[in-house]
Structure formats: structure tokens, C-alpha cells
Amino acid sequence: MDKKIQKIMQEKIHETMGKVNEVTSLINLLDLSSDANSFGYGVMIGRLYNSFYYQSRRILKRDPTEQEFSDFIELVKQYQSKFLDISFS
């Protein structure tokens, strides 16, 4: 993965983990208490994927390659335990 994108994605991961209150508000608004964690993780990963795709288009002027997407997956895996420590209920 491009070093610029990797740096931005690491910043975005930390930013996203700091937005738990926003995601929890959304969960409460939609009354998803029974699926709160699954929905919350989905929102967080969705934000990261969107950012990864956007940054690839903005910086590289193209869609990410399969290898770059694999690198993105590996980056997210590095933070998996921290994501799973977050509770949205």
C-alpha cells in the first residue's frame, strides 16, 4: 500500500475508534440494541473502507489494486482486537 495512504488510514483508524459515541447514537436512533455491536463494527469498518477507497482515488488517481486491498485488510486486522474491545451498548 502506498505510504501516504497507509499513514492516512492509520490516522483514520484512530479517529474512527474515537467516534464510538456517534455510532452509539445512530444505534440508539435506529433501535438496534439487540444487534448493537455487529452494526457498530459494520459502521466503523465501512467508514474505513470508504476512506481507503477515496484516498486511493484521490492520491493514486485510480481504484486500489487487489494487492492494495489485501494490504488494507491486513492493516485492519492489526487493530481487530481493539475494535472488538469496543462496546456499543
C-alpha positions as a printed Julia matrix, in Angstrom:
89×3 Matrix{Float64}:
   0.0    0.0    0.0
   1.2    3.48  -0.79
   2.9    5.03   2.27
   0.74   8.18   2.14
  -2.43   6.11   2.12
  -1.14   3.86   4.89
  -0.42   6.87   7.12
  -3.84   8.37   6.42
  -5.53   5.04   7.12
  -3.77   4.64  10.46
  -4.95   8.12  11.41
  -8.46   7.26  10.22
  -8.49   4.08  12.32
  -7.68   6.08  15.46
 -10.22   8.75  14.51
 -12.9    6.12  13.91
 -12.26   4.46  17.26
 -12.81   7.85  18.84
 -16.27   8.19  17.26
 -17.92   5.47  19.35
 -20.42   7.98  20.76
 -21.59   8.92  17.26
 -22.05   5.28  16.28
 -23.85   4.54  19.56
 -26.21   7.47  18.91
 -27.0    6.04  15.5
 -27.63   2.59  17.01
 -29.97   4.11  19.61
 -31.79   6.18  16.99
 -32.43   3.08  14.89
 -33.32   1.0   18.0
 -30.78  -1.71  17.16
 -29.91  -2.65  20.73
 -30.06  -6.41  20.02
 -27.52  -6.08  17.18
 -25.64  -3.07  18.53
 -22.11  -4.44  18.35
 -22.47  -6.02  14.89
 -23.97  -2.85  13.48
 -21.37  -0.66  15.21
 -18.47  -2.7   13.87
 -20.04  -2.59  10.42
 -20.28   1.2   10.55
 -16.67   1.53  11.67
 -15.29  -0.86   9.04
 -17.48   0.79   6.41
 -16.0    4.18   7.28
 -12.51   2.78   6.94
 -13.22   1.05   3.63
 -14.78   4.21   2.23
 -11.77   6.25   3.33
  -9.34   3.72   1.85
 -11.15   3.72  -1.48
 -11.46   7.53  -1.54
  -7.8    8.1   -0.64
  -6.69   5.63  -3.32
  -8.71   7.52  -5.92
  -7.5   10.92  -4.65
  -3.8   10.15  -4.22
  -3.16   7.43  -6.8
  -5.78   8.66  -9.31
  -7.12   5.12  -9.7
  -9.01   2.35  -7.95
  -6.99   0.27  -5.49
  -5.47  -2.94  -6.81
  -6.19  -6.36  -5.31
  -2.81  -6.23  -3.56
  -3.55  -2.81  -2.1
  -6.92  -4.06  -0.89
  -5.17  -7.05   0.72
  -2.79  -4.6    2.41
  -5.82  -2.66   3.67
  -7.31  -5.87   5.11
  -4.02  -6.63   6.86
  -3.94  -3.12   8.32
  -7.46  -3.52   9.69
  -6.53  -6.95  11.11
  -3.75  -5.31  13.12
  -6.43  -3.36  15.01
  -9.02  -6.16  15.19
  -8.66  -6.79  18.92
  -9.01  -3.06  19.66
 -12.2   -2.93  17.58
 -13.6   -5.95  19.39
 -12.9   -4.31  22.75
 -15.37  -1.54  21.87
 -18.9   -1.99  23.19
 -21.78  -0.1   21.61
 -24.4   -0.9   24.23
